[in-house]
Structures are given as structure tokens and as C-alpha cells.
Amino acid sequence: MEHEVDNKGIGERIRKEREKLALTREKLAEIIDLSPLYIGQLERGERQMSLNTLMKISNCFHVSTDYLLKGKDAANINYGEQKSSLIDRCSEEEMSIIEDMIRVILPHIKK
């Protein structure tokens, strides 16, 4: 049984999730209080992160640590399920912020 940490695979999943949320490395670094350089090193698989950092990234993306580490649990979810899953994982405070953002954006995108 293989127990090697696949830093390249982890980095690819971090980059993929960051890009899904349309975040730059700089913005992600700011959100989770890390440096953009370090985020880049993680995404390229050049560095191994601490559990603390893994949790910060997992929480920011609203994905499980299992997914980031092994690519499991989010692989075959369709878009509607992904949205629902993200919403289900939000705290009341996060939901309140999301609702406020939607109220601000809607008038500008309605035709």
C-alpha cells in the first residue's frame, strides 16, 4: 500500500479550486494569510503544507481535506450538486454575506 504524499496532485487540485472561484494567487494568499509565493509553490507541488494550512485552504474552498489530499469526494458531482454542496457548507455569517452580494449584483445583470 502506497503512503507517499502526492504534492503535485494536491497542488493541481488547489489550483483547480482556486481557478473555479476566479481567485488570483494573491487574493487566495490574502484570504488565508499566506504569501502568494508559497501558494505558487504549493500549486506546483514544490512544497508540502502543514495541517493548519491544509485546513485553511480546505475551508476557503469549501472542499474536504480528503479531496485536496487524494482527489476523493468531489470527483463526480455535477454543477448543480456542487452549488448545493457549497451552500450547505456555508455558515450563517457566510450565507448573509452571499445574500448581500447577490442583492448588489442582481440589478446589474438583469435584462
A tleap script that builds the chain and sets N, CA, C and O, in Angstrom:
source leaprc.protein.ff14SB
mol = sequence {
  NMET GLU HIE GLU VAL ASP ASN LYS GLY ILE
  GLY GLU ARG ILE ARG LYS GLU ARG GLU LYS
  LEU ALA LEU THR ARG GLU LYS LEU ALA GLU
  ILE ILE ASP LEU SER PRO LEU TYR ILE GLY
  GLN LEU GLU ARG GLY GLU ARG GLN MET SER
  LEU ASN THR LEU MET LYS ILE SER ASN CYS
  PHE HIE VAL SER THR ASP TYR LEU LEU LYS
  GLY LYS ASP ALA ALA ASN ILE ASN TYR GLY
  GLU GLN LYS SER SER LEU ILE ASP ARG CYS
  SER GLU GLU GLU MET SER ILE ILE GLU ASP
  MET ILE ARG VAL ILE LEU PRO HIE ILE LYS
  CLYS
}
set mol.1.N position { 0.845 -1.197 0.000 }
set mol.1.CA position { 0.000 0.000 0.000 }
set mol.1.C position { 0.884 1.252 0.000 }
set mol.1.O position { 1.771 1.393 0.841 }
set mol.2.N position { 0.636 2.143 -0.936 }
set mol.2.CA position { 1.426 3.348 -1.110 }
set mol.2.C position { 0.953 4.447 -0.151 }
set mol.2.O position { -0.239 4.735 -0.053 }
set mol.3.N position { 1.918 5.052 0.553 }
set mol.3.CA position { 1.572 6.117 1.502 }
set mol.3.C position { 2.319 7.410 1.206 }
set mol.3.O position { 2.419 8.288 2.063 }
set mol.4.N position { 2.842 7.523 -0.008 }
set mol.4.CA position { 3.544 8.739 -0.408 }
set mol.4.C position { 2.548 9.886 -0.578 }
set mol.4.O position { 1.427 9.686 -1.046 }
set mol.5.N position { 2.966 11.064 -0.197 }
set mol.5.CA position { 2.143 12.257 -0.405 }
set mol.5.C position { 2.381 12.750 -1.828 }
set mol.5.O position { 3.523 12.973 -2.230 }
set mol.6.N position { 1.314 12.916 -2.577 }
set mol.6.CA position { 1.391 13.379 -3.965 }
set mol.6.C position { 1.255 14.905 -3.995 }
set mol.6.O position { 0.173 15.435 -4.245 }
set mol.7.N position { 2.361 15.598 -3.739 }
set mol.7.CA position { 2.321 17.060 -3.683 }
set mol.7.C position { 1.894 17.685 -5.001 }
set mol.7.O position { 1.209 18.708 -5.009 }
set mol.8.N position { 2.289 17.083 -6.110 }
set mol.8.CA position { 1.884 17.604 -7.430 }
set mol.8.C position { 0.371 17.518 -7.616 }
set mol.8.O position { -0.256 18.470 -8.080 }
set mol.9.N position { -0.219 16.362 -7.247 }
set mol.9.CA position { -1.667 16.187 -7.353 }
set mol.9.C position { -2.418 17.140 -6.435 }
set mol.9.O position { -3.435 17.716 -6.821 }
set mol.10.N position { -1.910 17.299 -5.222 }
set mol.10.CA position { -2.530 18.236 -4.272 }
set mol.10.C position { -2.479 19.643 -4.850 }
set mol.10.O position { -3.470 20.373 -4.820 }
set mol.11.N position { -1.315 20.019 -5.377 }
set mol.11.CA position { -1.147 21.352 -5.970 }
set mol.11.C position { -2.086 21.590 -7.137 }
set mol.11.O position { -2.649 22.675 -7.282 }
set mol.12.N position { -2.253 20.565 -7.976 }
set mol.12.CA position { -3.169 20.686 -9.112 }
set mol.12.C position { -4.605 20.907 -8.643 }
set mol.12.O position { -5.338 21.709 -9.221 }
set mol.13.N position { -5.004 20.188 -7.587 }
set mol.13.CA position { -6.370 20.363 -7.067 }
set mol.13.C position { -6.541 21.740 -6.430 }
set mol.13.O position { -7.604 22.347 -6.557 }
set mol.14.N position { -5.515 22.238 -5.752 }
set mol.14.CA position { -5.588 23.581 -5.165 }
set mol.14.C position { -5.749 24.610 -6.284 }
set mol.14.O position { -6.610 25.486 -6.201 }
set mol.15.N position { -4.925 24.508 -7.328 }
set mol.15.CA position { -5.013 25.446 -8.445 }
set mol.15.C position { -6.386 25.377 -9.105 }
set mol.15.O position { -6.993 26.404 -9.407 }
set mol.16.N position { -6.868 24.153 -9.325 }
set mol.16.CA position { -8.176 23.961 -9.966 }
set mol.16.C position { -9.290 24.628 -9.144 }
set mol.16.O position { -10.139 25.324 -9.702 }
set mol.17.N position { -9.286 24.419 -7.841 }
set mol.17.CA position { -10.318 25.011 -6.985 }
set mol.17.C position { -10.178 26.526 -6.927 }
set mol.17.O position { -11.179 27.243 -6.927 }
set mol.18.N position { -8.945 27.018 -6.877 }
set mol.18.CA position { -8.719 28.469 -6.864 }
set mol.18.C position { -9.261 29.088 -8.151 }
set mol.18.O position { -9.940 30.114 -8.119 }
set mol.19.N position { -8.956 28.458 -9.273 }
set mol.19.CA position { -9.418 28.982 -10.560 }
set mol.19.C position { -10.934 28.891 -10.702 }
set mol.19.O position { -11.548 29.767 -11.312 }
set mol.20.N position { -11.550 27.838 -10.144 }
set mol.20.CA position { -13.020 27.723 -10.172 }
set mol.20.C position { -13.669 28.916 -9.503 }
set mol.20.O position { -14.731 29.378 -9.921 }
set mol.21.N position { -13.016 29.415 -8.450 }
set mol.21.CA position { -13.553 30.559 -7.710 }
set mol.21.C position { -13.056 31.890 -8.274 }
set mol.21.O position { -13.344 32.953 -7.725 }
set mol.22.N position { -12.310 31.819 -9.374 }
set mol.22.CA position { -11.767 33.015 -10.034 }
set mol.22.C position { -10.915 33.849 -9.084 }
set mol.22.O position { -10.977 35.079 -9.090 }
set mol.23.N position { -10.122 33.163 -8.270 }
set mol.23.CA position { -9.222 33.846 -7.347 }
set mol.23.C position { -7.813 33.853 -7.920 }
set mol.23.O position { -7.360 32.859 -8.487 }
set mol.24.N position { -7.130 34.965 -7.770 }
set mol.24.CA position { -5.708 35.002 -8.104 }
set mol.24.C position { -4.946 34.378 -6.931 }
set mol.24.O position { -5.485 34.213 -5.837 }
set mol.25.N position { -3.707 34.043 -7.182 }
set mol.25.CA position { -2.870 33.536 -6.081 }
set mol.25.C position { -2.768 34.597 -4.986 }
set mol.25.O position { -2.784 34.288 -3.795 }
set mol.26.N position { -2.662 35.846 -5.417 }
set mol.26.CA position { -2.534 36.953 -4.462 }
set mol.26.C position { -3.769 37.063 -3.568 }
set mol.26.O position { -3.657 37.245 -2.355 }
set mol.27.N position { -4.952 36.951 -4.188 }
set mol.27.CA position { -6.198 37.072 -3.413 }
set mol.27.C position { -6.347 35.885 -2.455 }
set mol.27.O position { -6.714 36.066 -1.294 }
set mol.28.N position { -6.063 34.668 -2.942 }
set mol.28.CA position { -6.126 33.495 -2.064 }
set mol.28.C position { -5.160 33.661 -0.902 }
set mol.28.O position { -5.510 33.388 0.246 }
set mol.29.N position { -3.945 34.108 -1.197 }
set mol.29.CA position { -2.935 34.303 -0.149 }
set mol.29.C position { -3.426 35.297 0.900 }
set mol.29.O position { -3.228 35.104 2.100 }
set mol.30.N position { -4.069 36.362 0.429 }
set mol.30.CA position { -4.601 37.374 1.344 }
set mol.30.C position { -5.709 36.778 2.220 }
set mol.30.O position { -5.748 37.019 3.426 }
set mol.31.N position { -6.600 36.007 1.614 }
set mol.31.CA position { -7.727 35.427 2.348 }
set mol.31.C position { -7.261 34.484 3.452 }
set mol.31.O position { -7.799 34.502 4.559 }
set mol.32.N position { -6.251 33.653 3.144 }
set mol.32.CA position { -5.838 32.646 4.130 }
set mol.32.C position { -4.536 33.014 4.835 }
set mol.32.O position { -3.951 32.184 5.531 }
set mol.33.N position { -4.084 34.248 4.659 }
set mol.33.CA position { -2.934 34.788 5.379 }
set mol.33.C position { -1.645 34.003 5.111 }
set mol.33.O position { -0.944 33.585 6.032 }
set mol.34.N position { -1.358 33.818 3.817 }
set mol.34.CA position { -0.110 33.191 3.379 }
set mol.34.C position { 0.478 34.061 2.273 }
set mol.34.O position { -0.161 35.021 1.843 }
set mol.35.N position { 1.667 33.748 1.813 }
set mol.35.CA position { 2.257 34.541 0.735 }
set mol.35.C position { 1.887 33.959 -0.630 }
set mol.35.O position { 1.729 32.746 -0.766 }
set mol.36.N position { 1.751 34.820 -1.639 }
set mol.36.CA position { 1.467 34.331 -2.987 }
set mol.36.C position { 2.566 33.379 -3.491 }
set mol.36.O position { 2.284 32.421 -4.211 }
set mol.37.N position { 3.802 33.653 -3.110 }
set mol.37.CA position { 4.916 32.787 -3.492 }
set mol.37.C position { 4.697 31.369 -2.956 }
set mol.37.O position { 4.893 30.387 -3.672 }
set mol.38.N position { 4.292 31.278 -1.699 }
set mol.38.CA position { 4.039 29.978 -1.069 }
set mol.38.C position { 2.881 29.256 -1.760 }
set mol.38.O position { 2.948 28.048 -1.986 }
set mol.39.N position { 1.827 29.991 -2.092 }
set mol.39.CA position { 0.681 29.396 -2.808 }
set mol.39.C position { 1.168 28.816 -4.139 }
set mol.39.O position { 0.791 27.702 -4.503 }
set mol.40.N position { 1.994 29.558 -4.857 }
set mol.40.CA position { 2.543 29.083 -6.121 }
set mol.40.C position { 3.371 27.815 -5.940 }
set mol.40.O position { 3.284 26.892 -6.749 }
set mol.41.N position { 4.166 27.771 -4.889 }
set mol.41.CA position { 4.976 26.584 -4.612 }
set mol.41.C position { 4.090 25.382 -4.303 }
set mol.41.O position { 4.379 24.267 -4.737 }
set mol.42.N position { 3.010 25.607 -3.552 }
set mol.42.CA position { 2.069 24.515 -3.268 }
set mol.42.C position { 1.431 24.022 -4.555 }
set mol.42.O position { 1.349 22.817 -4.790 }
set mol.43.N position { 0.978 24.950 -5.390 }
set mol.43.CA position { 0.303 24.577 -6.636 }
set mol.43.C position { 1.216 23.817 -7.590 }
set mol.43.O position { 0.748 22.975 -8.356 }
set mol.44.N position { 2.501 24.103 -7.551 }
set mol.44.CA position { 3.454 23.392 -8.405 }
set mol.44.C position { 3.951 22.099 -7.768 }
set mol.44.O position { 4.704 21.347 -8.387 }
set mol.45.N position { 3.526 21.839 -6.522 }
set mol.45.CA position { 3.948 20.625 -5.838 }
set mol.45.C position { 5.363 20.690 -5.291 }
set mol.45.O position { 5.975 19.660 -5.009 }
set mol.46.N position { 5.880 21.895 -5.143 }
set mol.46.CA position { 7.249 22.079 -4.673 }
set mol.46.C position { 7.361 22.087 -3.146 }
set mol.46.O position { 8.444 21.888 -2.596 }
set mol.47.N position { 6.267 22.312 -2.489 }
set mol.47.CA position { 6.271 22.386 -1.022 }
set mol.47.C position { 5.202 21.480 -0.452 }
set mol.47.O position { 4.204 21.179 -1.107 }
set mol.48.N position { 5.424 21.053 0.769 }
set mol.48.CA position { 4.415 20.284 1.487 }
set mol.48.C position { 3.869 21.188 2.589 }
set mol.48.O position { 4.634 21.826 3.313 }
set mol.49.N position { 2.559 21.241 2.713 }
set mol.49.CA position { 1.957 22.173 3.667 }
set mol.49.C position { 1.702 21.519 5.021 }
set mol.49.O position { 1.665 20.295 5.146 }
set mol.50.N position { 1.531 22.357 6.012 }
set mol.50.CA position { 1.174 21.883 7.351 }
set mol.50.C position { -0.311 21.540 7.380 }
set mol.50.O position { -1.059 21.913 6.477 }
set mol.51.N position { -0.728 20.838 8.409 }
set mol.51.CA position { -2.157 20.541 8.574 }
set mol.51.C position { -2.965 21.827 8.733 }
set mol.51.O position { -4.092 21.930 8.248 }
set mol.52.N position { -2.384 22.786 9.407 }
set mol.52.CA position { -3.045 24.078 9.597 }
set mol.52.C position { -3.344 24.739 8.253 }
set mol.52.O position { -4.444 25.240 8.024 }
set mol.53.N position { -2.349 24.731 7.375 }
set mol.53.CA position { -2.524 25.319 6.043 }
set mol.53.C position { -3.535 24.520 5.236 }
set mol.53.O position { -4.374 25.095 4.544 }
set mol.54.N position { -3.458 23.192 5.322 }
set mol.54.CA position { -4.430 22.336 4.629 }
set mol.54.C position { -5.855 22.696 5.052 }
set mol.54.O position { -6.748 22.797 4.211 }
set mol.55.N position { -6.062 22.887 6.339 }
set mol.55.CA position { -7.395 23.243 6.845 }
set mol.55.C position { -7.829 24.623 6.343 }
set mol.55.O position { -8.986 24.808 5.964 }
set mol.56.N position { -6.917 25.582 6.338 }
set mol.56.CA position { -7.250 26.925 5.838 }
set mol.56.C position { -7.708 26.866 4.386 }
set mol.56.O position { -8.715 27.471 4.018 }
set mol.57.N position { -6.962 26.134 3.569 }
set mol.57.CA position { -7.292 26.039 2.148 }
set mol.57.C position { -8.601 25.289 1.952 }
set mol.57.O position { -9.453 25.703 1.166 }
set mol.58.N position { -8.753 24.195 2.665 }
set mol.58.CA position { -9.978 23.396 2.593 }
set mol.58.C position { -11.192 24.236 2.968 }
set mol.58.O position { -12.204 24.209 2.268 }
set mol.59.N position { -11.100 24.969 4.048 }
set mol.59.CA position { -12.207 25.822 4.491 }
set mol.59.C position { -12.495 26.945 3.497 }
set mol.59.O position { -13.654 27.266 3.236 }
set mol.60.N position { -11.459 27.529 2.957 }
set mol.60.CA position { -11.631 28.616 1.990 }
set mol.60.C position { -12.382 28.126 0.753 }
set mol.60.O position { -13.269 28.813 0.246 }
set mol.61.N position { -12.022 26.934 0.269 }
set mol.61.CA position { -12.643 26.394 -0.932 }
set mol.61.C position { -13.935 25.633 -0.651 }
set mol.61.O position { -14.655 25.262 -1.578 }
set mol.62.N position { -14.221 25.403 0.609 }
set mol.62.CA position { -15.392 24.605 0.990 }
set mol.62.C position { -15.331 23.208 0.370 }
set mol.62.O position { -16.324 22.698 -0.150 }
set mol.63.N position { -14.151 22.609 0.438 }
set mol.63.CA position { -13.972 21.226 -0.001 }
set mol.63.C position { -13.342 20.460 1.158 }
set mol.63.O position { -12.769 21.055 2.071 }
set mol.64.N position { -13.455 19.144 1.111 }
set mol.64.CA position { -12.885 18.336 2.176 }
set mol.64.C position { -11.372 18.240 2.037 }
set mol.64.O position { -10.828 18.383 0.942 }
set mol.65.N position { -10.707 17.999 3.143 }
set mol.65.CA position { -9.268 17.759 3.105 }
set mol.65.C position { -8.987 16.484 2.319 }
set mol.65.O position { -7.953 16.374 1.660 }
set mol.66.N position { -9.894 15.532 2.387 }
set mol.66.CA position { -9.780 14.283 1.626 }
set mol.66.C position { -9.667 14.577 0.134 }
set mol.66.O position { -8.840 13.992 -0.566 }
set mol.67.N position { -10.498 15.479 -0.335 }
set mol.67.CA position { -10.454 15.841 -1.753 }
set mol.67.C position { -9.105 16.459 -2.110 }
set mol.67.O position { -8.495 16.087 -3.112 }
set mol.68.N position { -8.640 17.405 -1.286 }
set mol.68.CA position { -7.363 18.044 -1.592 }
set mol.68.C position { -6.215 17.039 -1.553 }
set mol.68.O position { -5.325 17.080 -2.402 }
set mol.69.N position { -6.230 16.141 -0.577 }
set mol.69.CA position { -5.141 15.181 -0.428 }
set mol.69.C position { -5.174 14.056 -1.449 }
set mol.69.O position { -4.138 13.689 -2.004 }
set mol.70.N position { -6.341 13.513 -1.697 }
set mol.70.CA position { -6.441 12.309 -2.523 }
set mol.70.C position { -7.323 12.456 -3.760 }
set mol.70.O position { -7.377 11.546 -4.587 }
set mol.71.N position { -8.013 13.585 -3.898 }
set mol.71.CA position { -8.887 13.766 -5.050 }
set mol.71.C position { -10.202 13.038 -4.911 }
set mol.71.O position { -10.905 12.826 -5.899 }
set mol.72.N position { -10.543 12.653 -3.699 }
set mol.72.CA position { -11.785 11.907 -3.471 }
set mol.72.C position { -12.881 12.830 -2.985 }
set mol.72.O position { -12.609 13.885 -2.411 }
set mol.73.N position { -14.095 12.439 -3.213 }
set mol.73.CA position { -15.348 13.003 -2.691 }
set mol.73.C position { -15.947 14.140 -3.496 }
set mol.73.O position { -17.081 14.531 -3.221 }
set mol.74.N position { -15.244 14.690 -4.476 }
set mol.74.CA position { -15.849 15.742 -5.283 }
set mol.74.C position { -15.720 15.445 -6.764 }
set mol.74.O position { -16.107 16.266 -7.596 }
set mol.75.N position { -15.187 14.298 -7.102 }
set mol.75.CA position { -14.848 13.997 -8.485 }
set mol.75.C position { -16.057 13.913 -9.410 }
set mol.75.O position { -15.985 14.407 -10.535 }
set mol.76.N position { -17.143 13.319 -8.991 }
set mol.76.CA position { -18.259 13.078 -9.902 }
set mol.76.C position { -19.527 13.834 -9.517 }
set mol.76.O position { -20.633 13.322 -9.686 }
set mol.77.N position { -19.370 15.034 -9.008 }
set mol.77.CA position { -20.527 15.842 -8.616 }
set mol.77.C position { -20.844 16.790 -9.762 }
set mol.77.O position { -19.953 17.473 -10.269 }
set mol.78.N position { -22.107 16.839 -10.175 }
set mol.78.CA position { -22.441 17.761 -11.261 }
set mol.78.C position { -22.538 19.193 -10.733 }
set mol.78.O position { -22.509 19.419 -9.523 }
set mol.79.N position { -22.651 20.147 -11.640 }
set mol.79.CA position { -22.601 21.557 -11.276 }
set mol.79.C position { -23.674 21.946 -10.251 }
set mol.79.O position { -23.379 22.649 -9.284 }
set mol.80.N position { -24.909 21.495 -10.459 }
set mol.80.CA position { -25.989 21.813 -9.523 }
set mol.80.C position { -25.710 21.270 -8.137 }
set mol.80.O position { -25.963 21.942 -7.136 }
set mol.81.N position { -25.193 20.059 -8.076 }
set mol.81.CA position { -24.845 19.469 -6.787 }
set mol.81.C position { -23.688 20.223 -6.143 }
set mol.81.O position { -23.646 20.369 -4.922 }
set mol.82.N position { -22.737 20.708 -6.965 }
set mol.82.CA position { -21.619 21.467 -6.423 }
set mol.82.C position { -22.116 22.747 -5.761 }
set mol.82.O position { -21.697 23.082 -4.653 }
set mol.83.N position { -23.016 23.465 -6.447 }
set mol.83.CA position { -23.553 24.696 -5.868 }
set mol.83.C position { -24.266 24.390 -4.556 }
set mol.83.O position { -24.061 25.076 -3.554 }
set mol.84.N position { -25.098 23.362 -4.569 }
set mol.84.CA position { -25.832 22.988 -3.373 }
set mol.84.C position { -24.882 22.593 -2.254 }
set mol.84.O position { -25.077 22.969 -1.098 }
set mol.85.N position { -23.862 21.840 -2.603 }
set mol.85.CA position { -22.880 21.399 -1.620 }
set mol.85.C position { -22.144 22.594 -1.013 }
set mol.85.O position { -21.915 22.632 0.196 }
set mol.86.N position { -21.776 23.561 -1.840 }
set mol.86.CA position { -21.103 24.753 -1.341 }
set mol.86.C position { -22.003 25.516 -0.384 }
set mol.86.O position { -21.561 25.955 0.677 }
set mol.87.N position { -23.257 25.673 -0.758 }
set mol.87.CA position { -24.200 26.404 0.083 }
set mol.87.C position { -24.415 25.683 1.412 }
set mol.87.O position { -24.478 26.317 2.465 }
set mol.88.N position { -24.527 24.364 1.357 }
set mol.88.CA position { -24.720 23.582 2.578 }
set mol.88.C position { -23.574 23.738 3.560 }
set mol.88.O position { -23.764 23.608 4.769 }
set mol.89.N position { -22.385 24.017 3.044 }
set mol.89.CA position { -21.196 24.121 3.899 }
set mol.89.C position { -20.991 25.513 4.482 }
set mol.89.O position { -20.114 25.708 5.324 }
set mol.90.N position { -21.784 26.473 4.045 }
set mol.90.CA position { -21.615 27.850 4.500 }
set mol.90.C position { -22.198 28.059 5.895 }
set mol.90.O position { -23.229 27.492 6.257 }
set mol.91.N position { -21.507 28.883 6.653 }
set mol.91.CA position { -22.012 29.281 7.961 }
set mol.91.C position { -23.119 30.317 7.756 }
set mol.91.O position { -23.312 30.814 6.647 }
set mol.92.N position { -23.841 30.639 8.827 }
set mol.92.CA position { -24.893 31.663 8.729 }
set mol.92.C position { -24.297 33.001 8.324 }
set mol.92.O position { -24.895 33.739 7.541 }
set mol.93.N position { -23.127 33.314 8.850 }
set mol.93.CA position { -22.467 34.574 8.517 }
set mol.93.C position { -22.081 34.603 7.035 }
set mol.93.O position { -22.265 35.622 6.369 }
set mol.94.N position { -21.550 33.500 6.518 }
set mol.94.CA position { -21.193 33.433 5.106 }
set mol.94.C position { -22.431 33.557 4.230 }
set mol.94.O position { -22.399 34.244 3.210 }
set mol.95.N position { -23.507 32.909 4.610 }
set mol.95.CA position { -24.749 32.994 3.843 }
set mol.95.C position { -25.278 34.424 3.818 }
set mol.95.O position { -25.783 34.882 2.793 }
set mol.96.N position { -25.165 35.115 4.918 }
set mol.96.CA position { -25.617 36.506 4.984 }
set mol.96.C position { -24.800 37.371 4.021 }
set mol.96.O position { -25.355 38.225 3.330 }
set mol.97.N position { -23.504 37.154 3.977 }
set mol.97.CA position { -22.632 37.901 3.059 }
set mol.97.C position { -22.998 37.579 1.615 }
set mol.97.O position { -23.076 38.480 0.780 }
set mol.98.N position { -23.223 36.297 1.314 }
set mol.98.CA position { -23.591 35.877 -0.040 }
set mol.98.C position { -24.908 36.520 -0.464 }
set mol.98.O position { -25.033 37.006 -1.588 }
set mol.99.N position { -25.887 36.520 0.437 }
set mol.99.CA position { -27.180 37.136 0.124 }
set mol.99.C position { -27.013 38.626 -0.169 }
set mol.99.O position { -27.625 39.148 -1.102 }
set mol.100.N position { -26.187 39.313 0.624 }
set mol.100.CA position { -25.938 40.741 0.392 }
set mol.100.C position { -25.282 40.960 -0.971 }
set mol.100.O position { -25.633 41.898 -1.686 }
set mol.101.N position { -24.341 40.105 -1.327 }
set mol.101.CA position { -23.657 40.226 -2.605 }
set mol.101.C position { -24.633 40.020 -3.767 }
set mol.101.O position { -24.581 40.740 -4.765 }
set mol.102.N position { -25.506 39.048 -3.632 }
set mol.102.CA position { -26.495 38.781 -4.682 }
set mol.102.C position { -27.407 39.987 -4.852 }
set mol.102.O position { -27.711 40.377 -5.980 }
set mol.103.N position { -27.848 40.584 -3.743 }
set mol.103.CA position { -28.717 41.766 -3.815 }
set mol.103.C position { -28.031 42.913 -4.556 }
set mol.103.O position { -28.680 43.655 -5.293 }
set mol.104.N position { -26.727 43.057 -4.362 }
set mol.104.CA position { -25.979 44.130 -5.012 }
set mol.104.C position { -25.793 43.846 -6.505 }
set mol.104.O position { -25.886 44.755 -7.330 }
set mol.105.N position { -25.532 42.595 -6.843 }
set mol.105.CA position { -25.205 42.214 -8.216 }
set mol.105.C position { -26.434 42.098 -9.113 }
set mol.105.O position { -26.379 42.508 -10.272 }
set mol.106.N position { -27.536 41.554 -8.611 }
set mol.106.CA position { -28.710 41.278 -9.449 }
set mol.106.C position { -29.198 42.439 -10.299 }
set mol.106.O position { -29.471 42.242 -11.483 }
set mol.107.N position { -29.319 43.635 -9.749 }
set mol.107.CA position { -29.809 44.730 -10.593 }
set mol.107.C position { -28.914 45.010 -11.789 }
set mol.107.O position { -29.378 45.551 -12.792 }
set mol.108.N position { -27.651 44.655 -11.700 }
set mol.108.CA position { -26.704 44.932 -12.780 }
set mol.108.C position { -26.667 43.857 -13.844 }
set mol.108.O position { -26.135 44.085 -14.930 }
set mol.109.N position { -27.226 42.677 -13.555 }
set mol.109.CA position { -27.206 41.597 -14.549 }
set mol.109.C position { -28.574 41.254 -15.107 }
set mol.109.O position { -28.676 40.495 -16.070 }
set mol.110.N position { -29.633 41.805 -14.513 }
set mol.110.CA position { -30.980 41.559 -15.042 }
set mol.110.C position { -31.189 42.356 -16.303 }
set mol.110.O position { -30.769 43.509 -16.394 }
set mol.111.N position { -31.833 41.752 -17.269 }
set mol.111.CA position { -32.061 42.439 -18.549 }
set mol.111.C position { -33.523 42.754 -18.725 }
set mol.111.O position { -33.913 43.331 -19.740 }
savepdb mol mol.pdb
quit
